[in-house]
Amino acid sequence: MNRAATAALLAVAGLALVVAATAAGALPKPKDEVIEVPKSIGGVELKTRIERADRIWGRRGECDFSGFQSCAYESRDPRRGSASIEAARRGKVSSIAIYAGRNRRDRYVFEGPLLRFETEEGIGLGDRGRKVAKAYPEAIRTAHETGYLIEGRGRSYMTFQTLDKKHITAITLVDGRNQG
């Protein structure tokens, strides 16, 4: 193969990678990275229209706005974590979540922009779970000690999952009725 053909092939391959990366979405980048316990994550509240929630998070998700509506936010590097927004009914947000990343051995790692999402008390992904109990005395320890649950309005609740027994590996907010 000659140089021109090789260069053209490399250019097409590079363009394909850029298109694939764009199609896969990216991690959320909201203006507000505050976790308001138990009301919102990164400025997105329950019952917000999912299209608006995606705009709040910077339109960086891979979204499906038909049927069971959802937006997935992932980096090409699984170590940086992931996030999701779901609207199980009528296009209104029913669950919001951010997750810690994982390495090749499927162990949790705590790096990337999702670690900037924090409560007013400074609690976020990677922090020790016991900080939740200290900051929120009303927090309920979940079964098998895999985290903490804080009740919200109606049936809604926020969880701080500690699946590695020490650090917060996921933070979720669900409406308690329509989550997927």
VENZIZI-V800439 format. One record per residue. N is the residue number from 0. RES is the residue in one letter. PHI is phi in whole degrees, -180 to 180 (NA if undefined). PSI is psi in degrees with one decimal (none if undefined). OMEGA is omega in radians with two decimals (none if undefined). Layout:
n=N res=RES phi=PHI psi=PSI omega=OMEGA
n=N res=RES phi=PHI psi=PSI omega=OMEGA
This chain:
n=0 res=M phi=NA psi=137.2 omega=-3.11
n=1 res=N phi=-81 psi=170.8 omega=-3.08
n=2 res=R phi=-62 psi=-42.3 omega=-3.12
n=3 res=A phi=-63 psi=-43.6 omega=3.14
n=4 res=A phi=-66 psi=-40.4 omega=3.12
n=5 res=T phi=-63 psi=-44.1 omega=3.13
n=6 res=A phi=-63 psi=-42.0 omega=3.13
n=7 res=A phi=-64 psi=-42.3 omega=3.12
n=8 res=L phi=-63 psi=-42.5 omega=3.11
n=9 res=L phi=-65 psi=-39.0 omega=3.12
n=10 res=A phi=-64 psi=-43.1 omega=3.12
n=11 res=V phi=-65 psi=-41.9 omega=3.12
n=12 res=A phi=-63 psi=-41.8 omega=3.11
n=13 res=G phi=-63 psi=-42.2 omega=3.10
n=14 res=L phi=-63 psi=-40.1 omega=3.11
n=15 res=A phi=-61 psi=-40.3 omega=3.11
n=16 res=L phi=-65 psi=-40.0 omega=3.12
n=17 res=V phi=-65 psi=-45.0 omega=3.12
n=18 res=V phi=-63 psi=-42.7 omega=3.13
n=19 res=A phi=-63 psi=-41.4 omega=3.14
n=20 res=A phi=-65 psi=-38.9 omega=3.12
n=21 res=T phi=-67 psi=-41.8 omega=-3.12
n=22 res=A phi=-66 psi=-29.3 omega=-3.10
n=23 res=A phi=-75 psi=-11.8 omega=-3.13
n=24 res=G phi=81 psi=-171.8 omega=-3.12
n=25 res=A phi=-151 psi=176.2 omega=3.12
n=26 res=L phi=-70 psi=150.6 omega=-3.12
n=27 res=P phi=-64 psi=150.1 omega=3.12
n=28 res=K phi=-138 psi=71.0 omega=-3.14
n=29 res=P phi=-78 psi=161.4 omega=3.06
n=30 res=K phi=-71 psi=-31.5 omega=-3.07
n=31 res=D phi=-113 psi=111.8 omega=-3.12
n=32 res=E phi=-101 psi=24.1 omega=-3.11
n=33 res=V phi=-85 psi=138.1 omega=2.99
n=34 res=I phi=-100 psi=111.9 omega=-3.14
n=35 res=E phi=-96 psi=107.0 omega=-3.03
n=36 res=V phi=-82 psi=131.4 omega=-0.34
n=37 res=P phi=-98 psi=56.8 omega=-3.00
n=38 res=K phi=-114 psi=-38.9 omega=-3.05
n=39 res=S phi=-157 psi=161.8 omega=3.03
n=40 res=I phi=-130 psi=119.6 omega=3.11
n=41 res=G phi=58 psi=35.1 omega=3.11
n=42 res=G phi=85 psi=-3.9 omega=3.12
n=43 res=V phi=-99 psi=125.2 omega=3.12
n=44 res=E phi=-108 psi=159.9 omega=3.02
n=45 res=L phi=-61 psi=150.0 omega=3.13
n=46 res=K phi=74 psi=0.6 omega=3.01
n=47 res=T phi=-70 psi=145.7 omega=3.05
n=48 res=R phi=-62 psi=138.1 omega=-3.04
n=49 res=I phi=-64 psi=-35.1 omega=3.11
n=50 res=E phi=-62 psi=-41.1 omega=3.11
n=51 res=R phi=-66 psi=-40.8 omega=3.12
n=52 res=A phi=-60 psi=-42.1 omega=3.10
n=53 res=D phi=-63 psi=-39.0 omega=3.08
n=54 res=R phi=-63 psi=-42.5 omega=3.14
n=55 res=I phi=-60 psi=-36.4 omega=-3.14
n=56 res=W phi=-89 psi=14.6 omega=2.99
n=57 res=G phi=89 psi=15.6 omega=-3.14
n=58 res=R phi=50 psi=45.2 omega=-3.08
n=59 res=R phi=-109 psi=2.2 omega=-3.07
n=60 res=G phi=-91 psi=160.8 omega=2.97
n=61 res=E phi=-93 psi=104.2 omega=-2.97
n=62 res=C phi=-111 psi=147.6 omega=3.00
n=63 res=D phi=-125 psi=111.1 omega=-3.07
n=64 res=F phi=-100 psi=22.1 omega=3.09
n=65 res=S phi=-119 psi=147.7 omega=-3.14
n=66 res=G phi=62 psi=-128.5 omega=3.04
n=67 res=F phi=-74 psi=105.9 omega=-2.99
n=68 res=Q phi=-86 psi=139.7 omega=-3.13
n=69 res=S phi=-157 psi=157.5 omega=3.02
n=70 res=C phi=-131 psi=128.9 omega=3.11
n=71 res=A phi=-111 psi=136.0 omega=-3.12
n=72 res=Y phi=-121 psi=113.7 omega=-3.09
n=73 res=E phi=-140 psi=146.6 omega=3.02
n=74 res=S phi=-92 psi=160.7 omega=3.03
n=75 res=R phi=-68 psi=-21.1 omega=3.12
n=76 res=D phi=-100 psi=107.8 omega=-3.10
n=77 res=P phi=-62 psi=-14.5 omega=3.10
n=78 res=R phi=-69 psi=-18.2 omega=-3.07
n=79 res=R phi=-88 psi=-4.1 omega=3.08
n=80 res=G phi=92 psi=-171.4 omega=3.14
n=81 res=S phi=-156 psi=171.0 omega=3.13
n=82 res=A phi=-150 psi=163.3 omega=3.11
n=83 res=S phi=-153 psi=153.6 omega=3.01
n=84 res=I phi=-132 psi=133.0 omega=3.13
n=85 res=E phi=-129 psi=145.9 omega=3.08
n=86 res=A phi=-130 psi=95.5 omega=-3.05
n=87 res=A phi=-75 psi=-20.8 omega=-3.05
n=88 res=R phi=-145 psi=127.1 omega=3.04
n=89 res=R phi=58 psi=26.9 omega=3.06
n=90 res=G phi=72 psi=13.1 omega=3.13
n=91 res=K phi=-105 psi=136.9 omega=-3.05
n=92 res=V phi=-58 psi=127.9 omega=3.11
n=93 res=S phi=-116 psi=-16.7 omega=3.04
n=94 res=S phi=-156 psi=147.9 omega=-3.13
n=95 res=I phi=-136 psi=138.7 omega=-3.12
n=96 res=A phi=-152 psi=147.7 omega=2.94
n=97 res=I phi=-127 psi=142.2 omega=-3.04
n=98 res=Y phi=-129 psi=142.1 omega=3.05
n=99 res=A phi=-68 psi=157.6 omega=3.12
n=100 res=G phi=-79 psi=172.2 omega=3.11
n=101 res=R phi=-136 psi=149.3 omega=3.12
n=102 res=N phi=-94 psi=-174.6 omega=-3.11
n=103 res=R phi=-61 psi=-28.4 omega=3.13
n=104 res=R phi=-88 psi=10.1 omega=3.13
n=105 res=D phi=65 psi=27.3 omega=3.06
n=106 res=R phi=-98 psi=147.7 omega=3.14
n=107 res=Y phi=-68 psi=140.0 omega=3.02
n=108 res=V phi=-130 psi=152.3 omega=-3.05
n=109 res=F phi=-124 psi=88.4 omega=3.10
n=110 res=E phi=-151 psi=160.6 omega=3.10
n=111 res=G phi=103 psi=176.7 omega=-3.01
n=112 res=P phi=-69 psi=-20.5 omega=-3.14
n=113 res=L phi=-68 psi=-17.5 omega=3.10
n=114 res=L phi=-71 psi=-12.6 omega=3.10
n=115 res=R phi=-79 psi=-16.6 omega=3.08
n=116 res=F phi=-71 psi=118.9 omega=-3.09
n=117 res=E phi=-143 psi=155.6 omega=3.01
n=118 res=T phi=-78 psi=171.5 omega=3.08
n=119 res=E phi=-59 psi=-28.9 omega=3.13
n=120 res=E phi=-85 psi=3.5 omega=3.10
n=121 res=G phi=82 psi=24.5 omega=-3.12
n=122 res=I phi=-100 psi=130.0 omega=3.12
n=123 res=G phi=-155 psi=-169.4 omega=3.11
n=124 res=L phi=-57 psi=137.6 omega=3.11
n=125 res=G phi=91 psi=-18.2 omega=3.11
n=126 res=D phi=-73 psi=159.1 omega=3.11
n=127 res=R phi=-68 psi=137.0 omega=-3.14
n=128 res=G phi=-60 psi=-32.7 omega=-3.09
n=129 res=R phi=-64 psi=-18.2 omega=3.06
n=130 res=K phi=-63 psi=-30.9 omega=3.13
n=131 res=V phi=-65 psi=-49.3 omega=-3.13
n=132 res=A phi=-61 psi=-36.8 omega=-3.13
n=133 res=K phi=-70 psi=-43.3 omega=-3.11
n=134 res=A phi=-77 psi=-29.8 omega=-3.08
n=135 res=Y phi=-128 psi=86.5 omega=-3.10
n=136 res=P phi=-59 psi=-23.6 omega=3.13
n=137 res=E phi=-80 psi=-3.5 omega=-3.14
n=138 res=A phi=-63 psi=138.6 omega=-3.14
n=139 res=I phi=-103 psi=128.9 omega=3.09
n=140 res=R phi=-70 psi=130.8 omega=-3.10
n=141 res=T phi=-82 psi=166.8 omega=-3.13
n=142 res=A phi=-56 psi=144.7 omega=3.14
n=143 res=H phi=58 psi=19.9 omega=3.09
n=144 res=E phi=52 psi=47.7 omega=3.14
n=145 res=T phi=-100 psi=13.4 omega=3.09
n=146 res=G phi=153 psi=-162.0 omega=-3.10
n=147 res=Y phi=-133 psi=146.7 omega=3.14
n=148 res=L phi=-123 psi=134.1 omega=3.09
n=149 res=I phi=-124 psi=120.9 omega=-3.10
n=150 res=E phi=-74 psi=143.5 omega=3.09
n=151 res=G phi=-114 psi=-157.0 omega=3.12
n=152 res=R phi=-72 psi=144.7 omega=3.14
n=153 res=G phi=62 psi=-127.9 omega=3.12
n=154 res=R phi=-98 psi=1.3 omega=-3.06
n=155 res=S phi=-69 psi=154.9 omega=3.09
n=156 res=Y phi=-158 psi=157.1 omega=3.08
n=157 res=M phi=-117 psi=137.9 omega=3.08
n=158 res=T phi=-118 psi=145.1 omega=2.99
n=159 res=F phi=-116 psi=102.8 omega=-3.07
n=160 res=Q phi=-87 psi=137.5 omega=3.12
n=161 res=T phi=-125 psi=64.2 omega=-3.03
n=162 res=L phi=-69 psi=-14.7 omega=3.05
n=163 res=D phi=-97 psi=13.6 omega=3.09
n=164 res=K phi=75 psi=-9.2 omega=-3.11
n=165 res=K phi=-128 psi=-56.5 omega=-2.99
n=166 res=H phi=-98 psi=152.9 omega=3.09
n=167 res=I phi=-73 psi=120.0 omega=-3.09
n=168 res=T phi=-106 psi=-16.1 omega=3.11
n=169 res=A phi=-158 psi=148.3 omega=3.05
n=170 res=I phi=-130 psi=124.8 omega=-3.10
n=171 res=T phi=-130 psi=151.3 omega=3.04
n=172 res=L phi=-131 psi=122.5 omega=-3.12
n=173 res=V phi=-130 psi=154.8 omega=-3.10
n=174 res=D phi=-82 psi=-10.7 omega=3.10
n=175 res=G phi=79 psi=0.4 omega=-3.12
n=176 res=R phi=-124 psi=-51.3 omega=-2.92
n=177 res=N phi=-115 psi=9.5 omega=-3.09
n=178 res=Q phi=-63 psi=153.9 omega=-3.05
n=179 res=G phi=-79 psi=none omega=none
